[in-house]
Amino acid sequence: MNAPQQLVSMSPRLRRAVDASRLAARLREECRGDVLFDAGSRGRYSTDASIYQIFPVGVVVPRDENDARTAMAVARDLDVPLLPRGAGSSQCGQSVGEALVIDHSKSLNGIVAFDRDAMTVTVQPGVVLDQLNAFLKPHDLWFPVDVSTSAQATIGGMAGNNSCGSRSIEYGNMVHNVLGIDAILADGREIAFGPRDTMRSDPNALATVNALEAIGEREHDEIATMFPSVLRRVGGYNLDVFNPQSVRPYTRDGSVNLAHLLVGSEGTLAYFSRLKLQLAPLPKHKALGVVNFPTFHSAMESAQHIVKLAPVAVELVDRTMIELARANPAFRAVVEAAIIGEPAAILLVEFTGAGAEEQSRNLDRLGELMGDLGHPDSVVRITSPQAQKELWEVRKAGLNIMMSMKGDGKPVSFIEDCAVPLEHLADYTDRLSDIFRKHGTHGTWYARAEDARDCR
Ligand SMILES: Cc1cc2nc3c(=O)[nH]c(=O)nc-3n(C[C@H](O)[C@H](O)[C@H](O)COP(=O)(O)OP(=O)(O)OC[C@H]3O[C@@H](n4cnc5c(N)ncnc54)[C@H](O)[C@@H]3O)c2cc1C
């Protein structure tokens, strides 16, 4: 048998293995960064924070932007799929796949431009959120999409996932905070995605804008009918970019920004080489009210009323997490200072603003509301910044705390990014709990409540 016949009879996987050795050789020759095709490295990159495991074809850790371009060109030449990767903290398998992984977390993590007056920053995709916010703090600014994995999550990965932080009621998701993306498309073209009008005046981008507009027009009615009107909608592409169905506009002035089509595309539409972000002033005063509930249902039922008080965050911690955190010496004192008796669930409700007195009044209003809803004296007021920070740390460590559950049965995190209108929340969680019961198990929950208000 000669070589070409051998290739024809190979399984697709084996054929790719042949491509992989050519790919590795080309990458080693043409790239300056690390090229990792050994089983150990591929094993490391075969997992993320999800329950999935898929071995990549290989991994490139580019040394600079040109190196990343070269790696993409080689992969394109050899017809190998590409998978950009930041911290790999995705929970639904977004950052694993049988592809050439481009890991930009090591070297492509620079801050490229910063405009204090316009409150914008342009970064490479591997910048970690905490790193960015440490840079911004002396300027009294922050990037407010405060995901729980802020110490690991990269801006490229956050944009890839259309991530959403605890304060999304106030600031929105990534799609509401990304102003532009310099993208490399599958065919190697480099296009600066941003405001439609700016792209229209760029000869390099015009054909793409026209093609996208034609699709938007063709699907206009279907999108208007089918897209749910919830803020935290991160499933699928933002095809409604021309006619946003989100409960808040994607841009402050209601104009169209085509970078928003790329946000949430999980690496499938383009590689992001640079991202321009909208920043926000750091809040001056914060007040945290912890509402204690006798039943999980009552917490879910109350969320829709609490958001009307205009908090910036409403986060749920359920009984399982409360108990596990109490059992952990590192968290016990912090949790016990926030609870009254043995609550079935608590909601962390945060208010921010310019004055401390105003925040104190907000906590009063929260207490009154809970009284009206039949839960008098259920609010613990936390006003010291240190105590607030410590309680938020407990919430941030939620999944780790959950994993500390003792016994043979371990929790599996598998329903992610599920967005439910607040008025259906109690019903949704009741019915899902019924399903768990039917299968002889139970679920535990951590979530955030958002409403339909446009707050900015
Ligand atoms: C304990 C825990 C808590 C979490 N809490 C939150 C939370 O509060 N909010 C939230 O939204 N998520 C949360 N997540 C999920 C995850 O941490 C975030 O979505 C995070 O922003 C992902 O960033 P990353 O750098 O790890 O991205 P990765 O997982 O590496 O990548 C995410 C996606 O983006 C794509 N991508 C990465 N870089 C690029 C690029 N340069 N160009 C194009 N596409 C790219 C990838 O291909 C992938 O599809 C949590 C996860 C865990 C484990």
The ligand as an SDF file (V2000), in Angstrom:
LIG
                    3D

 53 58  0  0  0  0  0  0  0  0999 V2000
  -15.9020   28.5020   40.8080 C   0  0  0  0  0  0  0  0  0  0  0  0
  -16.2800   29.1860   39.5240 C   0  0  0  0  0  0  0  0  0  0  0  0
  -17.0080   30.3570   39.5750 C   0  0  0  0  0  0  0  0  0  0  0  0
  -17.3590   31.0160   38.3910 C   0  0  0  0  0  0  0  0  0  0  0  0
  -18.0540   32.1760   38.4840 N   0  0  0  0  0  0  0  0  0  0  0  0
  -18.4160   32.8130   37.3440 C   0  0  0  0  0  0  0  0  0  0  0  0
  -19.1190   34.0540   37.4150 C   0  0  0  0  0  0  0  0  0  0  0  0
  -19.3390   34.6060   38.4770 O   0  0  0  0  0  0  0  0  0  0  0  0
  -19.5330   34.6020   36.2470 N   0  0  0  0  0  0  0  0  0  0  0  0
  -19.2300   34.0390   35.0360 C   0  0  0  0  0  0  0  0  0  0  0  0
  -19.6060   34.5840   34.0020 O   0  0  0  0  0  0  0  0  0  0  0  0
  -18.5320   32.8970   34.9460 N   0  0  0  0  0  0  0  0  0  0  0  0
  -18.1050   32.2790   36.0510 C   0  0  0  0  0  0  0  0  0  0  0  0
  -17.3730   31.1290   35.9700 N   0  0  0  0  0  0  0  0  0  0  0  0
  -16.9730   30.6270   34.6500 C   0  0  0  0  0  0  0  0  0  0  0  0
  -15.6020   31.2180   34.1650 C   0  0  0  0  0  0  0  0  0  0  0  0
  -14.7220   31.3580   35.2400 O   0  0  0  0  0  0  0  0  0  0  0  0
  -15.7730   32.5810   33.5090 C   0  0  0  0  0  0  0  0  0  0  0  0
  -16.6940   32.5160   32.4470 O   0  0  0  0  0  0  0  0  0  0  0  0
  -14.4430   33.2090   33.0390 C   0  0  0  0  0  0  0  0  0  0  0  0
  -14.7050   34.5100   32.5950 O   0  0  0  0  0  0  0  0  0  0  0  0
  -13.7630   32.4630   31.9320 C   0  0  0  0  0  0  0  0  0  0  0  0
  -12.4930   33.0470   31.7290 O   0  0  0  0  0  0  0  0  0  0  0  0
  -11.2440   32.1390   31.2840 P   0  0  0  0  0  0  0  0  0  0  0  0
  -10.0700   33.0240   31.0890 O   0  0  0  0  0  0  0  0  0  0  0  0
  -11.0800   31.0070   32.2060 O   0  0  0  0  0  0  0  0  0  0  0  0
  -11.7650   31.6300   29.8560 O   0  0  0  0  0  0  0  0  0  0  0  0
  -11.5900   30.2170   29.1690 P   0  0  0  0  0  0  0  0  0  0  0  0
  -12.3440   29.1870   29.9340 O   0  0  0  0  0  0  0  0  0  0  0  0
  -10.1600   29.9430   28.9160 O   0  0  0  0  0  0  0  0  0  0  0  0
  -12.3050   30.5050   27.7790 O   0  0  0  0  0  0  0  0  0  0  0  0
  -13.6740   30.8190   27.7400 C   0  0  0  0  0  0  0  0  0  0  0  0
  -14.1510   30.8570   26.2890 C   0  0  0  0  0  0  0  0  0  0  0  0
  -13.6150   31.9920   25.6510 O   0  0  0  0  0  0  0  0  0  0  0  0
  -12.8970   31.6260   24.4930 C   0  0  0  0  0  0  0  0  0  0  0  0
  -11.7430   32.5070   24.3930 N   0  0  0  0  0  0  0  0  0  0  0  0
  -10.7550   32.6670   25.2790 C   0  0  0  0  0  0  0  0  0  0  0  0
   -9.8630   33.5500   24.8160 N   0  0  0  0  0  0  0  0  0  0  0  0
  -10.2850   33.9510   23.6050 C   0  0  0  0  0  0  0  0  0  0  0  0
   -9.7600   34.8230   22.6130 C   0  0  0  0  0  0  0  0  0  0  0  0
   -8.6040   35.4770   22.7710 N   0  0  0  0  0  0  0  0  0  0  0  0
  -10.4490   34.9640   21.4670 N   0  0  0  0  0  0  0  0  0  0  0  0
  -11.6260   34.3320   21.2630 C   0  0  0  0  0  0  0  0  0  0  0  0
  -12.1680   33.4940   22.1740 N   0  0  0  0  0  0  0  0  0  0  0  0
  -11.4990   33.3050   23.3340 C   0  0  0  0  0  0  0  0  0  0  0  0
  -12.4910   30.1880   24.7120 C   0  0  0  0  0  0  0  0  0  0  0  0
  -12.2680   29.5040   23.4860 O   0  0  0  0  0  0  0  0  0  0  0  0
  -13.7020   29.6620   25.4630 C   0  0  0  0  0  0  0  0  0  0  0  0
  -14.7200   29.3220   24.5490 O   0  0  0  0  0  0  0  0  0  0  0  0
  -16.9930   30.4680   37.1320 C   0  0  0  0  0  0  0  0  0  0  0  0
  -16.2250   29.2970   37.0880 C   0  0  0  0  0  0  0  0  0  0  0  0
  -15.8820   28.6580   38.2560 C   0  0  0  0  0  0  0  0  0  0  0  0
  -15.0420   27.4110   38.1730 C   0  0  0  0  0  0  0  0  0  0  0  0
  1  2  1  0
  2  3  1  0
  2 52  2  0
  3  4  2  0
  4  5  1  0
  4 50  1  0
  5  6  2  0
  6  7  1  0
  6 13  1  0
  7  8  2  0
  7  9  1  0
  9 10  1  0
 10 11  2  0
 10 12  1  0
 12 13  2  0
 13 14  1  0
 14 15  1  0
 14 50  1  0
 15 16  1  0
 16 17  1  0
 16 18  1  0
 18 19  1  0
 18 20  1  0
 20 21  1  0
 20 22  1  0
 22 23  1  0
 23 24  1  0
 24 25  2  0
 24 26  1  0
 24 27  1  0
 27 28  1  0
 28 29  2  0
 28 30  1  0
 28 31  1  0
 31 32  1  0
 32 33  1  0
 33 34  1  0
 33 48  1  0
 34 35  1  0
 35 36  1  0
 35 46  1  0
 36 37  1  0
 36 45  1  0
 37 38  2  0
 38 39  1  0
 39 40  1  0
 39 45  2  0
 40 41  1  0
 40 42  2  0
 42 43  1  0
 43 44  2  0
 44 45  1  0
 46 47  1  0
 46 48  1  0
 48 49  1  0
 50 51  2  0
 51 52  1  0
 52 53  1  0
M  END
$$$$
